[in-house]
Every structure is written in C-alpha cells, then in structure tokens.
Amino acid sequence: MSAEPHIAFEGVSKRFADGTLALDEVTFHIPRGQVCALVGPSGSGKSTLLRAVNGLTELTGGTVRVDGTPVDAAHLPQIRRKVGMVHQHYGLVDRASVAENMIAGAIAEIATWRALLGLYPAAYRAKACTLLAEVGLSPEHPTRRVSELSGGQRQRVGIARALMLDPEVLLADEPVASLDPRVSVEVLDLMRREAQARGASVLCSLHQVDLARRFADRIVALRAGRLMFDGPAAAFDDAAALAIYGSATEAVR
C-alpha cells in the first residue's frame, strides 16, 4: 500500500465571481519532504492553488488535504498550525521590530491578552533569536525595525517567521520576485535547507524557470488553470517551458 501523500490536490477547481476559471480540476500529490515548484505564466493559477493549502482560497470544486485532513472550515485551525507561509512582499510590518514580526508567526499559540499587551513569553523571544541566527542574521537584528532592512534581509525574516511553529508544510508565493538574481538564489537555497532540516514539504510558486530547476525536486506547471506538466525538475527542459509559456522570453522572466 502506498504512503498517504503529505499534500493532496484532488480535482481542485476555482471559478471567480466574474466567471473567470482560475483552476480547472487540478489533481496531483506531494509526498512528505518533497520540494515542489509551481511554474506558469501570470494568471495561470499558481497563487490561487498554493493559497488553497491553508484555506486562503475558497474552492468551487475538489478537495485539498494535508496529511489526510481536508482543508475546510472545520479543520482550518488544525491545518494552519502545520503550515508556514513565505510571502512575495514579505508580509512584515515595517514599523515593528524584527522580533515582534517574528513572534507574530506564533500568535496562534499565544494567549490573546498577552498578544494584545505585547507580553510575549520568553521562550518565543528566544526561539525568534535562534531562528534569525539560523537564517544568517546577526544578534542586533531582532531589535531593528523591518523598514531598516534590505529586501534579502526582509525575506530571511519572512522565512524565519514561517518556521516559528515548526511547520510540516512550507508554502512560498513568489518569494524572490522582488529580489536580484544573486539574492534570489541565496534565499531559495536557504529555504530549501531549512525545510529539509525539519523534514518539511515545500510548495513554492516561481516565475523563473531556471530557479525552479535549481531549487525544486519536482516541477508542476499550470497554464490557464490547467495542469500541463508534472515531473522531475530535470525533465522540465526548454521544450516543456516553451510549451507552457509560449515564448523563450516569458520562460526566463
């Protein structure tokens, strides 16, 4: 008997109120510990599909399961404790300190009155500092405002924050779209390394095919909401990219 997939998409569909079909019966499974990249042109459904894993997209058909548990209203609190997310535009509060942004990643486990008063348990502050060190930030960073950081530093904070609850699944929605090529490689390598150290599965949407090939074990490609390719990253060659994007220029953006 085959093992239960860690993340399962079964006939997943999404139609928006204006009639746009964003996802058209997408089915694939991600085994535990795999790094999977979602690629495809803008508007292909990558972000919509990725956000369905933690309930940020309400589907019009099909099911998403994490560890066999359906992603639905009844199970969302349970699912979201297992899932960390790294955002395209960092998802950080610029005026708050790095430490405050970090601890926000564990807000689900902190008593409401403590969160409202900013009285965070010492254990969470210590964990934030440990994670920041793991992602390569120096000891003075926790007290700095996010607004003082570079783009690469902000995304390192975003990755560390996503790890605050020791997630089993790490989602990343275009995490390097705002970064230069060198920093993009550093951030993706860091994210893969941190996920593998924890045995976490990764689902990451990317525009850049070359980065997807370097970063991922597997590539899933969408076009107009349909699954067009699903296979090892090394098998997603130039011909496959051209079939998805329609031009070599689009495939390397």
Wavefront OBJ file of the C-alpha trace (Angstrom):
o trace
v 0.000 0.000 0.000
v 1.391 3.427 -0.954
v 2.009 6.033 1.737
v -0.538 8.786 2.306
v 0.554 11.884 0.344
v 1.530 14.810 2.526
v -0.416 17.283 0.374
v -3.135 16.074 -1.987
v -4.966 18.114 -4.625
v -7.979 16.217 -5.942
v -9.949 17.748 -8.823
v -9.310 21.244 -7.495
v -11.305 23.971 -9.262
v -11.844 27.673 -8.640
v -14.179 29.989 -10.534
v -14.290 33.637 -9.506
v -17.468 35.695 -9.265
v -16.801 37.311 -12.659
v -16.806 33.869 -14.273
v -13.031 33.515 -14.621
v -11.940 29.891 -14.269
v -8.694 30.104 -12.277
v -8.233 26.366 -11.642
v -9.677 23.566 -13.747
v -9.804 20.168 -11.993
v -6.157 20.085 -10.925
v -5.009 16.786 -9.392
v -1.554 15.887 -8.042
v 0.042 14.694 -4.789
v 3.152 15.842 -2.916
v 4.956 13.239 -0.764
v 6.401 14.215 2.596
v 9.670 16.111 2.400
v 9.481 16.938 -1.307
v 10.311 20.405 -2.673
v 7.792 21.183 -5.419
v 7.840 24.322 -7.591
v 4.717 25.694 -9.267
v 5.508 27.475 -12.529
v 3.452 29.062 -15.277
v 2.588 32.411 -16.839
v 0.977 35.199 -14.837
v -2.675 34.356 -14.273
v -2.134 30.612 -14.678
v -3.499 29.852 -11.189
v -0.269 29.311 -9.233
v -1.055 31.602 -6.301
v -4.692 30.511 -6.194
v -3.651 26.862 -5.948
v -0.947 27.490 -3.373
v -3.266 29.548 -1.148
v -5.817 26.731 -1.140
v -3.468 24.703 1.082
v -4.042 26.972 4.087
v -7.611 27.945 3.286
v -6.917 31.399 1.845
v -8.647 30.344 -1.379
v -12.217 29.057 -1.186
v -12.558 26.387 -3.843
v -15.607 25.843 -6.028
v -14.768 22.192 -6.614
v -12.472 19.418 -5.478
v -10.543 18.919 -2.257
v -7.153 19.730 -0.772
v -5.863 17.503 2.040
v -2.866 17.891 4.333
v -1.833 14.628 5.989
v -5.217 13.220 5.017
v -7.133 16.059 6.692
v -9.379 18.119 4.388
v -8.706 21.842 4.226
v -12.140 23.105 5.227
v -13.695 25.400 7.821
v -13.896 22.651 10.431
v -10.190 21.833 10.198
v -8.577 25.205 9.393
v -7.120 25.881 12.869
v -5.527 22.416 12.859
v -4.217 22.834 9.293
v -2.786 26.307 9.857
v -0.693 25.101 12.781
v 1.029 22.736 10.352
v 1.566 25.257 7.555
v 4.032 28.156 7.379
v 3.905 30.754 4.610
v 6.524 32.979 2.987
v 5.042 35.914 1.064
v 6.091 37.682 -2.121
v 6.161 41.119 -0.480
v 7.495 39.747 2.818
v 4.216 40.108 4.774
v 6.000 42.053 7.525
v 5.014 45.174 9.478
v 7.604 47.811 8.568
v 7.213 49.899 11.741
v 7.523 46.912 14.079
v 10.782 45.325 15.158
v 12.122 42.144 13.625
v 11.450 40.295 16.906
v 7.825 41.493 17.001
v 7.297 40.347 13.426
v 8.860 37.001 14.265
v 6.667 36.376 17.287
v 3.600 37.199 15.189
v 4.366 33.919 13.429
v 3.490 32.089 16.658
v 0.449 34.184 17.547
v -1.865 31.156 17.298
v -0.169 29.660 20.375
v -0.021 32.839 22.484
v -2.841 33.848 24.822
v -4.885 36.736 23.391
v -4.313 39.012 26.392
v -0.552 38.525 26.127
v -0.597 39.302 22.415
v -2.690 42.447 22.922
v -0.328 43.740 25.615
v 2.821 42.655 23.814
v 3.774 40.429 26.759
v 5.248 37.569 24.810
v 6.641 34.531 26.658
v 10.431 34.493 26.918
v 10.564 31.129 25.144
v 9.151 32.681 21.968
v 11.633 35.551 22.072
v 14.463 33.043 22.479
v 13.164 30.938 19.601
v 12.909 34.015 17.380
v 16.560 34.858 18.059
v 17.633 31.267 17.371
v 15.800 31.167 14.046
v 17.160 34.544 12.981
v 20.669 33.235 13.598
v 19.852 30.115 11.540
v 18.853 32.245 8.547
v 22.065 34.245 8.765
v 21.021 37.432 10.571
v 23.218 38.931 13.273
v 22.366 39.347 17.001
v 21.429 43.025 16.623
v 18.696 42.322 14.060
v 15.869 41.388 16.494
v 15.629 44.968 17.793
v 15.836 46.671 14.398
v 12.769 47.926 12.569
v 11.865 45.981 9.463
v 11.882 49.253 7.496
v 15.670 49.408 8.005
v 16.335 46.057 6.303
v 17.247 45.228 2.714
v 14.934 43.083 0.588
v 17.075 39.996 1.110
v 17.153 40.541 4.874
v 13.373 41.006 4.957
v 12.813 37.727 3.162
v 15.167 35.974 5.586
v 12.976 37.311 8.391
v 9.923 36.083 6.473
v 11.370 32.573 6.244
v 12.342 32.549 9.917
v 8.867 33.744 10.915
v 7.246 30.988 8.851
v 9.287 28.467 10.874
v 8.171 29.733 14.302
v 5.585 26.965 14.754
v 7.808 24.222 13.282
v 5.539 23.700 10.266
v 5.266 20.413 8.420
v 4.461 22.290 5.198
v 6.160 25.448 3.924
v 4.311 27.500 1.302
v 6.088 30.267 -0.612
v 4.243 32.573 -3.008
v 6.739 34.141 -5.449
v 9.244 34.595 -2.582
v 12.030 36.067 -4.736
v 10.007 38.194 -7.167
v 11.358 41.427 -5.644
v 14.978 40.292 -5.248
v 18.001 40.450 -7.533
v 19.338 37.189 -9.056
v 22.161 36.599 -6.562
v 19.962 37.183 -3.513
v 17.189 35.086 -5.091
v 19.489 32.069 -5.242
v 20.632 32.633 -1.645
v 17.049 32.900 -0.355
v 15.823 29.796 -2.202
v 18.832 27.761 -1.087
v 18.194 28.902 2.488
v 14.509 27.990 2.328
v 15.267 24.531 0.931
v 17.958 23.907 3.550
v 15.742 24.956 6.468
v 12.815 22.868 5.201
v 14.953 19.780 4.690
v 16.439 20.115 8.175
v 12.890 19.803 9.540
v 11.569 17.207 7.102
v 9.016 19.742 5.839
v 7.374 19.606 2.427
v 7.653 22.740 0.273
v 5.273 24.151 -2.333
v 6.693 27.283 -3.947
v 5.364 29.333 -6.860
v 8.048 30.812 -9.112
v 8.149 32.718 -12.391
v 11.784 31.948 -13.178
v 12.187 28.508 -14.738
v 15.951 28.412 -14.157
v 15.453 28.980 -10.434
v 12.711 26.344 -10.292
v 15.032 23.772 -11.883
v 17.783 24.593 -9.397
v 15.582 24.760 -6.296
v 12.968 22.034 -6.700
v 12.863 18.251 -6.774
v 9.750 18.436 -8.905
v 8.003 20.958 -11.137
v 4.257 21.301 -11.628
v 3.342 23.678 -14.464
v -0.013 25.379 -14.944
v -1.429 27.217 -17.919
v -4.866 28.862 -17.847
v -5.705 26.940 -14.678
v -4.877 23.516 -16.084
v -2.073 21.166 -15.084
v 0.200 20.903 -18.126
v 3.362 19.292 -16.705
v 4.147 17.250 -13.600
v 7.556 15.646 -13.273
v 11.153 15.844 -12.041
v 12.687 19.306 -12.240
v 15.435 17.997 -14.535
v 12.797 16.834 -17.033
v 11.336 20.328 -17.427
v 13.510 21.182 -20.405
v 13.402 24.158 -22.770
v 10.775 22.499 -24.958
v 8.496 21.953 -21.956
v 8.995 25.555 -20.833
v 8.222 26.849 -24.329
v 5.000 24.818 -24.408
v 3.887 26.385 -21.122
v 4.994 29.982 -21.622
v 4.660 30.336 -25.385
v 7.995 32.134 -25.796
v 11.556 31.822 -24.551
v 11.417 35.400 -23.230
v 8.454 34.674 -20.970
v 10.068 31.479 -19.679
v 13.113 33.263 -18.260
v 11.407 36.289 -16.724
l 1 2 3 4 5 6 7 8 9 10 11 12 13 14 15 16 17 18 19 20 21 22 23 24 25 26 27 28 29 30 31 32 33 34 35 36 37 38 39 40 41 42 43 44 45 46 47 48 49 50 51 52 53 54 55 56 57 58 59 60 61 62 63 64 65 66 67 68 69 70 71 72 73 74 75 76 77 78 79 80 81 82 83 84 85 86 87 88 89 90 91 92 93 94 95 96 97 98 99 100 101 102 103 104 105 106 107 108 109 110 111 112 113 114 115 116 117 118 119 120 121 122 123 124 125 126 127 128 129 130 131 132 133 134 135 136 137 138 139 140 141 142 143 144 145 146 147 148 149 150 151 152 153 154 155 156 157 158 159 160 161 162 163 164 165 166 167 168 169 170 171 172 173 174 175 176 177 178 179 180 181 182 183 184 185 186 187 188 189 190 191 192 193 194 195 196 197 198 199 200 201 202 203 204 205 206 207 208 209 210 211 212 213 214 215 216 217 218 219 220 221 222 223 224 225 226 227 228 229 230 231 232 233 234 235 236 237 238 239 240 241 242 243 244 245 246 247 248 249 250 251 252 253
